[in-house]
């Protein structure tokens, strides 16, 4: 079921064409094979906001960066409200990539 109109996930809902092109205004930060990527094997009950809270702990409002993890998957996550299947391999961007690249000023100017 798609996110409701008042859902905090609504801005991530995108339509993907066959070539993985998002058909929405928001430009997701896509997967990149980087040396400091981390791999998380999902367990029952894992959520994107829970993973963000764990891997980005120490950052203000760390759970709020769930969308960065959802965007960073090799196969884009269109609806992050869908339960993560246990055993799924989740690629986690490093705090460095989150703060200096995904949230960086250059990206904001390019896609703002």
DRENSE-68584 format. One record per atom (N, C-alpha, C): residue number from 0; chain; atom name; x, y, z. Coordinates in steps of 0.001 Angstrom, whole numbers. Layout:
<rs>
{kolza:NUM | pase:A | markol:CA | x:X | y:Y | z:Z}
...
</rs>
This chain:
<rs>
{kolza:0 | pase:A | markol:N | x:841 | y:-1182 | z:0}
{kolza:0 | pase:A | markol:CA | x:0 | y:0 | z:0}
{kolza:0 | pase:A | markol:C | x:888 | y:1247 | z:0}
{kolza:1 | pase:A | markol:N | x:616 | y:2216 | z:-873}
{kolza:1 | pase:A | markol:CA | x:1454 | y:3413 | z:-933}
{kolza:1 | pase:A | markol:C | x:1274 | y:4284 | z:303}
{kolza:2 | pase:A | markol:N | x:2283 | y:5129 | z:595}
{kolza:2 | pase:A | markol:CA | x:2164 | y:6002 | z:1753}
{kolza:2 | pase:A | markol:C | x:974 | y:6946 | z:1601}
{kolza:3 | pase:A | markol:N | x:331 | y:7284 | z:2712}
{kolza:3 | pase:A | markol:CA | x:-783 | y:8221 | z:2699}
{kolza:3 | pase:A | markol:C | x:-297 | y:9643 | z:2483}
{kolza:4 | pase:A | markol:N | x:-1222 | y:10546 | z:2164}
{kolza:4 | pase:A | markol:CA | x:-876 | y:11932 | z:1861}
{kolza:4 | pase:A | markol:C | x:-177 | y:12626 | z:3023}
{kolza:5 | pase:A | markol:N | x:-443 | y:12226 | z:4264}
{kolza:5 | pase:A | markol:CA | x:188 | y:12878 | z:5403}
{kolza:5 | pase:A | markol:C | x:1414 | y:12115 | z:5902}
{kolza:6 | pase:A | markol:N | x:1799 | y:11061 | z:5212}
{kolza:6 | pase:A | markol:CA | x:2933 | y:10244 | z:5635}
{kolza:6 | pase:A | markol:C | x:4240 | y:10986 | z:5459}
{kolza:7 | pase:A | markol:N | x:5157 | y:10778 | z:6405}
{kolza:7 | pase:A | markol:CA | x:6476 | y:11389 | z:6265}
{kolza:7 | pase:A | markol:C | x:7251 | y:10739 | z:5130}
{kolza:8 | pase:A | markol:N | x:6768 | y:9628 | z:4598}
{kolza:8 | pase:A | markol:CA | x:7435 | y:8935 | z:3510}
{kolza:8 | pase:A | markol:C | x:6970 | y:9411 | z:2137}
{kolza:9 | pase:A | markol:N | x:5963 | y:10258 | z:2063}
{kolza:9 | pase:A | markol:CA | x:5344 | y:10600 | z:791}
{kolza:9 | pase:A | markol:C | x:6350 | y:11215 | z:-188}
{kolza:10 | pase:A | markol:N | x:7328 | y:11985 | z:308}
{kolza:10 | pase:A | markol:CA | x:8256 | y:12613 | z:-627}
{kolza:10 | pase:A | markol:C | x:9186 | y:11612 | z:-1294}
{kolza:11 | pase:A | markol:N | x:9320 | y:10417 | z:-747}
{kolza:11 | pase:A | markol:CA | x:10196 | y:9428 | z:-1356}
{kolza:11 | pase:A | markol:C | x:9483 | y:8595 | z:-2391}
{kolza:12 | pase:A | markol:N | x:8153 | y:8654 | z:-2376}
{kolza:12 | pase:A | markol:CA | x:7423 | y:7826 | z:-3325}
{kolza:12 | pase:A | markol:C | x:7744 | y:8308 | z:-4730}
{kolza:13 | pase:A | markol:N | x:8258 | y:7438 | z:-5535}
{kolza:13 | pase:A | markol:CA | x:8616 | y:7814 | z:-6886}
{kolza:13 | pase:A | markol:C | x:8125 | y:6771 | z:-7858}
{kolza:14 | pase:A | markol:N | x:8072 | y:7156 | z:-9078}
{kolza:14 | pase:A | markol:CA | x:7725 | y:6227 | z:-10134}
{kolza:14 | pase:A | markol:C | x:9019 | y:5975 | z:-10882}
{kolza:15 | pase:A | markol:N | x:9345 | y:4717 | z:-11088}
{kolza:15 | pase:A | markol:CA | x:10578 | y:4383 | z:-11778}
{kolza:15 | pase:A | markol:C | x:10238 | y:3806 | z:-13140}
{kolza:16 | pase:A | markol:N | x:10892 | y:4349 | z:-14156}
{kolza:16 | pase:A | markol:CA | x:10745 | y:3806 | z:-15496}
{kolza:16 | pase:A | markol:C | x:11635 | y:2592 | z:-15632}
{kolza:17 | pase:A | markol:N | x:11527 | y:1872 | z:-16717}
{kolza:17 | pase:A | markol:CA | x:12296 | y:657 | z:-16941}
{kolza:17 | pase:A | markol:C | x:13801 | y:831 | z:-16812}
{kolza:18 | pase:A | markol:N | x:14310 | y:2028 | z:-17093}
{kolza:18 | pase:A | markol:CA | x:15756 | y:2258 | z:-17013}
{kolza:18 | pase:A | markol:C | x:16164 | y:2819 | z:-15655}
{kolza:19 | pase:A | markol:N | x:15319 | y:2635 | z:-14632}
{kolza:19 | pase:A | markol:CA | x:15560 | y:3113 | z:-13270}
{kolza:19 | pase:A | markol:C | x:15570 | y:4632 | z:-13159}
{kolza:20 | pase:A | markol:N | x:14901 | y:5331 | z:-14071}
{kolza:20 | pase:A | markol:CA | x:14792 | y:6775 | z:-14011}
{kolza:20 | pase:A | markol:C | x:13617 | y:7147 | z:-13123}
{kolza:21 | pase:A | markol:N | x:13879 | y:7970 | z:-12108}
{kolza:21 | pase:A | markol:CA | x:12795 | y:8452 | z:-11260}
{kolza:21 | pase:A | markol:C | x:12003 | y:9497 | z:-12029}
{kolza:22 | pase:A | markol:N | x:10705 | y:9432 | z:-11954}
{kolza:22 | pase:A | markol:CA | x:9837 | y:10366 | z:-12663}
{kolza:22 | pase:A | markol:C | x:9235 | y:11383 | z:-11704}
{kolza:23 | pase:A | markol:N | x:9996 | y:11777 | z:-10701}
{kolza:23 | pase:A | markol:CA | x:9548 | y:12771 | z:-9745}
{kolza:23 | pase:A | markol:C | x:10576 | y:13889 | z:-9688}
{kolza:24 | pase:A | markol:N | x:10228 | y:14998 | z:-9032}
{kolza:24 | pase:A | markol:CA | x:11143 | y:16135 | z:-8937}
{kolza:24 | pase:A | markol:C | x:12345 | y:15845 | z:-8046}
{kolza:25 | pase:A | markol:N | x:12157 | y:15029 | z:-7026}
{kolza:25 | pase:A | markol:CA | x:13246 | y:14767 | z:-6087}
{kolza:25 | pase:A | markol:C | x:14278 | y:13877 | z:-6757}
{kolza:26 | pase:A | markol:N | x:15531 | y:14302 | z:-6707}
{kolza:26 | pase:A | markol:CA | x:16609 | y:13528 | z:-7305}
{kolza:26 | pase:A | markol:C | x:17276 | y:12722 | z:-6197}
{kolza:27 | pase:A | markol:N | x:17085 | y:11406 | z:-6201}
{kolza:27 | pase:A | markol:CA | x:17684 | y:10598 | z:-5139}
{kolza:27 | pase:A | markol:C | x:19187 | y:10470 | z:-5313}
{kolza:28 | pase:A | markol:N | x:19899 | y:10359 | z:-4199}
{kolza:28 | pase:A | markol:CA | x:21314 | y:10068 | z:-4253}
{kolza:28 | pase:A | markol:C | x:21418 | y:8575 | z:-4464}
{kolza:29 | pase:A | markol:N | x:21922 | y:8159 | z:-5587}
{kolza:29 | pase:A | markol:CA | x:21935 | y:6753 | z:-5956}
{kolza:29 | pase:A | markol:C | x:23132 | y:6020 | z:-5372}
{kolza:30 | pase:A | markol:N | x:23063 | y:4719 | z:-5420}
{kolza:30 | pase:A | markol:CA | x:24131 | y:3844 | z:-4943}
{kolza:30 | pase:A | markol:C | x:25447 | y:4158 | z:-5639}
{kolza:31 | pase:A | markol:N | x:26496 | y:4118 | z:-4864}
{kolza:31 | pase:A | markol:CA | x:27858 | y:4232 | z:-5394}
{kolza:31 | pase:A | markol:C | x:28711 | y:3208 | z:-4659}
{kolza:32 | pase:A | markol:N | x:29586 | y:2538 | z:-5371}
{kolza:32 | pase:A | markol:CA | x:30476 | y:1555 | z:-4770}
{kolza:32 | pase:A | markol:C | x:31662 | y:2304 | z:-4168}
{kolza:33 | pase:A | markol:N | x:31605 | y:2522 | z:-2858}
{kolza:33 | pase:A | markol:CA | x:32635 | y:3293 | z:-2161}
{kolza:33 | pase:A | markol:C | x:33326 | y:2429 | z:-1119}
{kolza:34 | pase:A | markol:N | x:34569 | y:2737 | z:-849}
{kolza:34 | pase:A | markol:CA | x:35350 | y:1951 | z:113}
{kolza:34 | pase:A | markol:C | x:34758 | y:1953 | z:1516}
{kolza:35 | pase:A | markol:N | x:34081 | y:3039 | z:1898}
{kolza:35 | pase:A | markol:CA | x:33563 | y:3119 | z:3264}
{kolza:35 | pase:A | markol:C | x:32078 | y:2762 | z:3387}
{kolza:36 | pase:A | markol:N | x:31500 | y:2143 | z:2354}
{kolza:36 | pase:A | markol:CA | x:30141 | y:1603 | z:2477}
{kolza:36 | pase:A | markol:C | x:30148 | y:508 | z:3538}
{kolza:37 | pase:A | markol:N | x:29037 | y:358 | z:4225}
{kolza:37 | pase:A | markol:CA | x:28874 | y:-750 | z:5159}
{kolza:37 | pase:A | markol:C | x:27719 | y:-1613 | z:4682}
{kolza:38 | pase:A | markol:N | x:27782 | y:-2876 | z:5023}
{kolza:38 | pase:A | markol:CA | x:26729 | y:-3818 | z:4641}
{kolza:38 | pase:A | markol:C | x:26004 | y:-4252 | z:5909}
{kolza:39 | pase:A | markol:N | x:24688 | y:-4202 | z:5858}
{kolza:39 | pase:A | markol:CA | x:23851 | y:-4652 | z:6976}
{kolza:39 | pase:A | markol:C | x:22952 | y:-5753 | z:6431}
{kolza:40 | pase:A | markol:N | x:22944 | y:-6888 | z:7086}
{kolza:40 | pase:A | markol:CA | x:22022 | y:-7967 | z:6718}
{kolza:40 | pase:A | markol:C | x:20788 | y:-7804 | z:7607}
{kolza:41 | pase:A | markol:N | x:19660 | y:-7538 | z:6973}
{kolza:41 | pase:A | markol:CA | x:18439 | y:-7212 | z:7716}
{kolza:41 | pase:A | markol:C | x:17979 | y:-8370 | z:8591}
{kolza:42 | pase:A | markol:N | x:17510 | y:-7981 | z:9774}
{kolza:42 | pase:A | markol:CA | x:16897 | y:-8917 | z:10717}
{kolza:42 | pase:A | markol:C | x:15410 | y:-8574 | z:10809}
{kolza:43 | pase:A | markol:N | x:14626 | y:-9482 | z:11329}
{kolza:43 | pase:A | markol:CA | x:13189 | y:-9231 | z:11502}
{kolza:43 | pase:A | markol:C | x:13005 | y:-7939 | z:12293}
{kolza:44 | pase:A | markol:N | x:12149 | y:-7076 | z:11827}
{kolza:44 | pase:A | markol:CA | x:11838 | y:-5837 | z:12516}
{kolza:44 | pase:A | markol:C | x:12692 | y:-4648 | z:12112}
{kolza:45 | pase:A | markol:N | x:13726 | y:-4864 | z:11298}
{kolza:45 | pase:A | markol:CA | x:14547 | y:-3735 | z:10845}
{kolza:45 | pase:A | markol:C | x:13701 | y:-2791 | z:10004}
{kolza:46 | pase:A | markol:N | x:13937 | y:-1502 | z:10188}
{kolza:46 | pase:A | markol:CA | x:13288 | y:-459 | z:9396}
{kolza:46 | pase:A | markol:C | x:14368 | y:510 | z:8938}
{kolza:47 | pase:A | markol:N | x:14069 | y:1294 | z:7915}
{kolza:47 | pase:A | markol:CA | x:15054 | y:2257 | z:7444}
{kolza:47 | pase:A | markol:C | x:15335 | y:3323 | z:8495}
{kolza:48 | pase:A | markol:N | x:14315 | y:3782 | z:9219}
{kolza:48 | pase:A | markol:CA | x:14595 | y:4786 | z:10250}
{kolza:48 | pase:A | markol:C | x:15366 | y:4183 | z:11423}
{kolza:49 | pase:A | markol:N | x:15123 | y:2929 | z:11743}
{kolza:49 | pase:A | markol:CA | x:15885 | y:2257 | z:12786}
{kolza:49 | pase:A | markol:C | x:17343 | y:2084 | z:12393}
{kolza:50 | pase:A | markol:N | x:17586 | y:1718 | z:11133}
{kolza:50 | pase:A | markol:CA | x:18958 | y:1579 | z:10656}
{kolza:50 | pase:A | markol:C | x:19678 | y:2925 | z:10655}
{kolza:51 | pase:A | markol:N | x:18977 | y:3970 | z:10239}
{kolza:51 | pase:A | markol:CA | x:19585 | y:5306 | z:10255}
{kolza:51 | pase:A | markol:C | x:19933 | y:5716 | z:11684}
{kolza:52 | pase:A | markol:N | x:19026 | y:5451 | z:12618}
{kolza:52 | pase:A | markol:CA | x:19297 | y:5780 | z:14015}
{kolza:52 | pase:A | markol:C | x:20514 | y:5050 | z:14548}
{kolza:53 | pase:A | markol:N | x:20714 | y:3818 | z:14106}
{kolza:53 | pase:A | markol:CA | x:21860 | y:3028 | z:14567}
{kolza:53 | pase:A | markol:C | x:23161 | y:3470 | z:13885}
{kolza:54 | pase:A | markol:N | x:23165 | y:3521 | z:12558}
{kolza:54 | pase:A | markol:CA | x:24400 | y:3798 | z:11834}
{kolza:54 | pase:A | markol:C | x:24803 | y:5276 | z:11851}
{kolza:55 | pase:A | markol:N | x:23838 | y:6170 | z:12025}
{kolza:55 | pase:A | markol:CA | x:24151 | y:7603 | z:12050}
{kolza:55 | pase:A | markol:C | x:24017 | y:8190 | z:13453}
{kolza:56 | pase:A | markol:N | x:24002 | y:7308 | z:14481}
{kolza:56 | pase:A | markol:CA | x:23866 | y:7784 | z:15858}
{kolza:56 | pase:A | markol:C | x:24953 | y:8820 | z:16129}
{kolza:57 | pase:A | markol:N | x:24632 | y:9736 | z:16963}
{kolza:57 | pase:A | markol:CA | x:25550 | y:10831 | z:17258}
{kolza:57 | pase:A | markol:C | x:25236 | y:12062 | z:16423}
{kolza:58 | pase:A | markol:N | x:24519 | y:11873 | z:15336}
{kolza:58 | pase:A | markol:CA | x:24105 | y:13018 | z:14517}
{kolza:58 | pase:A | markol:C | x:22745 | y:13497 | z:15018}
{kolza:59 | pase:A | markol:N | x:22510 | y:14787 | z:14987}
{kolza:59 | pase:A | markol:CA | x:21179 | y:15274 | z:15377}
{kolza:59 | pase:A | markol:C | x:20103 | y:14645 | z:14489}
{kolza:60 | pase:A | markol:N | x:19047 | y:14165 | z:15099}
{kolza:60 | pase:A | markol:CA | x:17905 | y:13585 | z:14387}
{kolza:60 | pase:A | markol:C | x:18332 | y:12482 | z:13418}
{kolza:61 | pase:A | markol:N | x:19203 | y:11608 | z:13869}
{kolza:61 | pase:A | markol:CA | x:19773 | y:10552 | z:13020}
{kolza:61 | pase:A | markol:C | x:18706 | y:9716 | z:12315}
{kolza:62 | pase:A | markol:N | x:17618 | y:9377 | z:13012}
{kolza:62 | pase:A | markol:CA | x:16564 | y:8540 | z:12398}
{kolza:62 | pase:A | markol:C | x:15953 | y:9216 | z:11185}
{kolza:63 | pase:A | markol:N | x:16040 | y:10534 | z:11126}
{kolza:63 | pase:A | markol:CA | x:15470 | y:11287 | z:10015}
{kolza:63 | pase:A | markol:C | x:16189 | y:11079 | z:8698}
{kolza:64 | pase:A | markol:N | x:17343 | y:10423 | z:8727}
{kolza:64 | pase:A | markol:CA | x:18103 | y:10202 | z:7499}
{kolza:64 | pase:A | markol:C | x:17845 | y:8834 | z:6887}
{kolza:65 | pase:A | markol:N | x:16702 | y:8224 | z:7228}
{kolza:65 | pase:A | markol:CA | x:16309 | y:6929 | z:6673}
{kolza:65 | pase:A | markol:C | x:16266 | y:6971 | z:5149}
{kolza:66 | pase:A | markol:N | x:15852 | y:8115 | z:4597}
{kolza:66 | pase:A | markol:CA | x:15714 | y:8245 | z:3145}
{kolza:66 | pase:A | markol:C | x:17064 | y:8108 | z:2439}
{kolza:67 | pase:A | markol:N | x:18159 | y:8514 | z:3109}
{kolza:67 | pase:A | markol:CA | x:19480 | y:8396 | z:2502}
{kolza:67 | pase:A | markol:C | x:19850 | y:6925 | z:2321}
{kolza:68 | pase:A | markol:N | x:19480 | y:6093 | z:3283}
{kolza:68 | pase:A | markol:CA | x:19741 | y:4655 | z:3166}
{kolza:68 | pase:A | markol:C | x:18854 | y:4054 | z:2078}
{kolza:69 | pase:A | markol:N | x:17575 | y:4427 | z:2065}
{kolza:69 | pase:A | markol:CA | x:16650 | y:3902 | z:1054}
{kolza:69 | pase:A | markol:C | x:17110 | y:4283 | z:-356}
{kolza:70 | pase:A | markol:N | x:17555 | y:5516 | z:-539}
{kolza:70 | pase:A | markol:CA | x:18030 | y:5972 | z:-1849}
{kolza:70 | pase:A | markol:C | x:19314 | y:5277 | z:-2276}
{kolza:71 | pase:A | markol:N | x:20134 | y:4875 | z:-1307}
{kolza:71 | pase:A | markol:CA | x:21489 | y:4397 | z:-1585}
{kolza:71 | pase:A | markol:C | x:21531 | y:2931 | z:-2019}
{kolza:72 | pase:A | markol:N | x:20420 | y:2259 | z:-2063}
{kolza:72 | pase:A | markol:CA | x:20413 | y:833 | z:-2413}
{kolza:72 | pase:A | markol:C | x:20675 | y:622 | z:-3902}
{kolza:73 | pase:A | markol:N | x:21409 | y:-455 | z:-4248}
{kolza:73 | pase:A | markol:CA | x:21654 | y:-743 | z:-5664}
{kolza:73 | pase:A | markol:C | x:20357 | y:-887 | z:-6463}
{kolza:74 | pase:A | markol:N | x:19332 | y:-1455 | z:-5843}
{kolza:74 | pase:A | markol:CA | x:18003 | y:-1494 | z:-6447}
{kolza:74 | pase:A | markol:C | x:17180 | y:-474 | z:-5668}
{kolza:75 | pase:A | markol:N | x:16800 | y:646 | z:-6308}
{kolza:75 | pase:A | markol:CA | x:16136 | y:1727 | z:-5579}
{kolza:75 | pase:A | markol:C | x:14905 | y:1270 | z:-4808}
{kolza:76 | pase:A | markol:N | x:14736 | y:1807 | z:-3619}
{kolza:76 | pase:A | markol:CA | x:13568 | y:1535 | z:-2780}
{kolza:76 | pase:A | markol:C | x:12558 | y:2638 | z:-3059}
{kolza:77 | pase:A | markol:N | x:11468 | y:2288 | z:-3701}
{kolza:77 | pase:A | markol:CA | x:10454 | y:3278 | z:-4051}
{kolza:77 | pase:A | markol:C | x:9524 | y:3536 | z:-2870}
{kolza:78 | pase:A | markol:N | x:9217 | y:2519 | z:-2092}
{kolza:78 | pase:A | markol:CA | x:8315 | y:2682 | z:-951}
{kolza:78 | pase:A | markol:C | x:8998 | y:2164 | z:313}
{kolza:79 | pase:A | markol:N | x:9651 | y:3061 | z:1072}
{kolza:79 | pase:A | markol:CA | x:10372 | y:2632 | z:2268}
{kolza:79 | pase:A | markol:C | x:9473 | y:2223 | z:3423}
{kolza:80 | pase:A | markol:N | x:8158 | y:2293 | z:3233}
{kolza:80 | pase:A | markol:CA | x:7259 | y:1847 | z:4299}
{kolza:80 | pase:A | markol:C | x:7063 | y:336 | z:4266}
{kolza:81 | pase:A | markol:N | x:7439 | y:-294 | z:3154}
{kolza:81 | pase:A | markol:CA | x:7305 | y:-1739 | z:3037}
{kolza:81 | pase:A | markol:C | x:8350 | y:-2389 | z:3941}
{kolza:82 | pase:A | markol:N | x:7949 | y:-3432 | z:4650}
{kolza:82 | pase:A | markol:CA | x:8861 | y:-4114 | z:5574}
{kolza:82 | pase:A | markol:C | x:10097 | y:-4621 | z:4838}
{kolza:83 | pase:A | markol:N | x:11239 | y:-4529 | z:5505}
{kolza:83 | pase:A | markol:CA | x:12479 | y:-5048 | z:4946}
{kolza:83 | pase:A | markol:C | x:12505 | y:-6548 | z:5229}
{kolza:84 | pase:A | markol:N | x:12666 | y:-7315 | z:4210}
{kolza:84 | pase:A | markol:CA | x:12684 | y:-8773 | z:4334}
{kolza:84 | pase:A | markol:C | x:13950 | y:-9206 | z:5080}
{kolza:85 | pase:A | markol:N | x:13815 | y:-10005 | z:6147}
{kolza:85 | pase:A | markol:CA | x:15011 | y:-10506 | z:6842}
{kolza:85 | pase:A | markol:C | x:15949 | y:-11210 | z:5854}
{kolza:86 | pase:A | markol:N | x:17238 | y:-10948 | z:6018}
{kolza:86 | pase:A | markol:CA | x:18246 | y:-11512 | z:5131}
{kolza:86 | pase:A | markol:C | x:18612 | y:-10603 | z:3971}
{kolza:87 | pase:A | markol:N | x:17841 | y:-9520 | z:3777}
{kolza:87 | pase:A | markol:CA | x:18138 | y:-8575 | z:2703}
{kolza:87 | pase:A | markol:C | x:19455 | y:-7868 | z:2996}
{kolza:88 | pase:A | markol:N | x:20259 | y:-7716 | z:1976}
{kolza:88 | pase:A | markol:CA | x:21544 | y:-7018 | z:2086}
{kolza:88 | pase:A | markol:C | x:21284 | y:-5527 | z:1873}
{kolza:89 | pase:A | markol:N | x:21510 | y:-4737 | z:2913}
{kolza:89 | pase:A | markol:CA | x:21295 | y:-3290 | z:2863}
{kolza:89 | pase:A | markol:C | x:22671 | y:-2613 | z:2851}
{kolza:90 | pase:A | markol:N | x:22889 | y:-1735 | z:1876}
{kolza:90 | pase:A | markol:CA | x:24145 | y:-987 | z:1805}
{kolza:90 | pase:A | markol:C | x:23929 | y:338 | z:2525}
{kolza:91 | pase:A | markol:N | x:24805 | y:616 | z:3490}
{kolza:91 | pase:A | markol:CA | x:24696 | y:1823 | z:4308}
{kolza:91 | pase:A | markol:C | x:25810 | y:2788 | z:3900}
{kolza:92 | pase:A | markol:N | x:25450 | y:4019 | z:3488}
{kolza:92 | pase:A | markol:CA | x:26512 | y:4988 | z:3203}
{kolza:92 | pase:A | markol:C | x:27187 | y:5390 | z:4516}
{kolza:93 | pase:A | markol:N | x:28448 | y:5741 | z:4448}
{kolza:93 | pase:A | markol:CA | x:29161 | y:6160 | z:5657}
{kolza:93 | pase:A | markol:C | x:28674 | y:7532 | z:6114}
{kolza:94 | pase:A | markol:N | x:28977 | y:7873 | z:7348}
{kolza:94 | pase:A | markol:CA | x:28647 | y:9202 | z:7865}
{kolza:94 | pase:A | markol:C | x:29350 | y:10257 | z:7010}
{kolza:95 | pase:A | markol:N | x:30559 | y:9971 | z:6566}
{kolza:95 | pase:A | markol:CA | x:31295 | y:10907 | z:5700}
{kolza:95 | pase:A | markol:C | x:30503 | y:11187 | z:4430}
{kolza:96 | pase:A | markol:N | x:30018 | y:10153 | z:3771}
{kolza:96 | pase:A | markol:CA | x:29257 | y:10328 | z:2538}
{kolza:96 | pase:A | markol:C | x:27953 | y:11069 | z:2825}
{kolza:97 | pase:A | markol:N | x:27286 | y:10714 | z:3916}
{kolza:97 | pase:A | markol:CA | x:26035 | y:11395 | z:4268}
{kolza:97 | pase:A | markol:C | x:26263 | y:12885 | z:4465}
{kolza:98 | pase:A | markol:N | x:27263 | y:13246 | z:5267}
{kolza:98 | pase:A | markol:CA | x:27438 | y:14655 | z:5631}
{kolza:98 | pase:A | markol:C | x:28111 | y:15494 | z:4551}
{kolza:99 | pase:A | markol:N | x:29098 | y:14939 | z:3856}
{kolza:99 | pase:A | markol:CA | x:29830 | y:15770 | z:2903}
{kolza:99 | pase:A | markol:C | x:29345 | y:15646 | z:1464}
{kolza:100 | pase:A | markol:N | x:28683 | y:14544 | z:1140}
{kolza:100 | pase:A | markol:CA | x:28246 | y:14357 | z:-248}
{kolza:100 | pase:A | markol:C | x:26724 | y:14460 | z:-357}
{kolza:101 | pase:A | markol:N | x:25992 | y:13567 | z:310}
{kolza:101 | pase:A | markol:CA | x:24527 | y:13553 | z:179}
{kolza:101 | pase:A | markol:C | x:23915 | y:14856 | z:687}
{kolza:102 | pase:A | markol:N | x:24361 | y:15328 | z:1845}
{kolza:102 | pase:A | markol:CA | x:23833 | y:16567 | z:2412}
{kolza:102 | pase:A | markol:C | x:24715 | y:17770 | z:2077}
{kolza:103 | pase:A | markol:N | x:25747 | y:17559 | z:1288}
{kolza:103 | pase:A | markol:CA | x:26725 | y:18602 | z:989}
{kolza:103 | pase:A | markol:C | x:26156 | y:19764 | z:202}
{kolza:104 | pase:A | markol:N | x:26823 | y:20885 | z:341}
{kolza:104 | pase:A | markol:CA | x:26406 | y:22125 | z:-319}
{kolza:104 | pase:A | markol:C | x:26412 | y:21993 | z:-1844}
{kolza:105 | pase:A | markol:N | x:27389 | y:21305 | z:-2389}
{kolza:105 | pase:A | markol:CA | x:27470 | y:21153 | z:-3845}
{kolza:105 | pase:A | markol:C | x:26238 | y:20447 | z:-4394}
{kolza:106 | pase:A | markol:N | x:25848 | y:19348 | z:-3757}
{kolza:106 | pase:A | markol:CA | x:24661 | y:18613 | z:-4200}
{kolza:106 | pase:A | markol:C | x:23407 | y:19483 | z:-4050}
{kolza:107 | pase:A | markol:N | x:23341 | y:20230 | z:-2969}
{kolza:107 | pase:A | markol:CA | x:22189 | y:21104 | z:-2754}
{kolza:107 | pase:A | markol:C | x:22077 | y:22139 | z:-3865}
{kolza:108 | pase:A | markol:N | x:23209 | y:22699 | z:-4286}
{kolza:108 | pase:A | markol:CA | x:23184 | y:23682 | z:-5373}
{kolza:108 | pase:A | markol:C | x:22771 | y:23036 | z:-6693}
{kolza:109 | pase:A | markol:N | x:23263 | y:21791 | z:-6927}
{kolza:109 | pase:A | markol:CA | x:22964 | y:21114 | z:-8186}
{kolza:109 | pase:A | markol:C | x:21514 | y:20660 | z:-8281}
{kolza:110 | pase:A | markol:N | x:20938 | y:20239 | z:-7136}
{kolza:110 | pase:A | markol:CA | x:19596 | y:19634 | z:-7161}
{kolza:110 | pase:A | markol:C | x:18582 | y:20390 | z:-6312}
{kolza:111 | pase:A | markol:N | x:18969 | y:21513 | z:-5763}
{kolza:111 | pase:A | markol:CA | x:18103 | y:22243 | z:-4849}
{kolza:111 | pase:A | markol:C | x:16989 | y:22891 | z:-5537}
</rs>
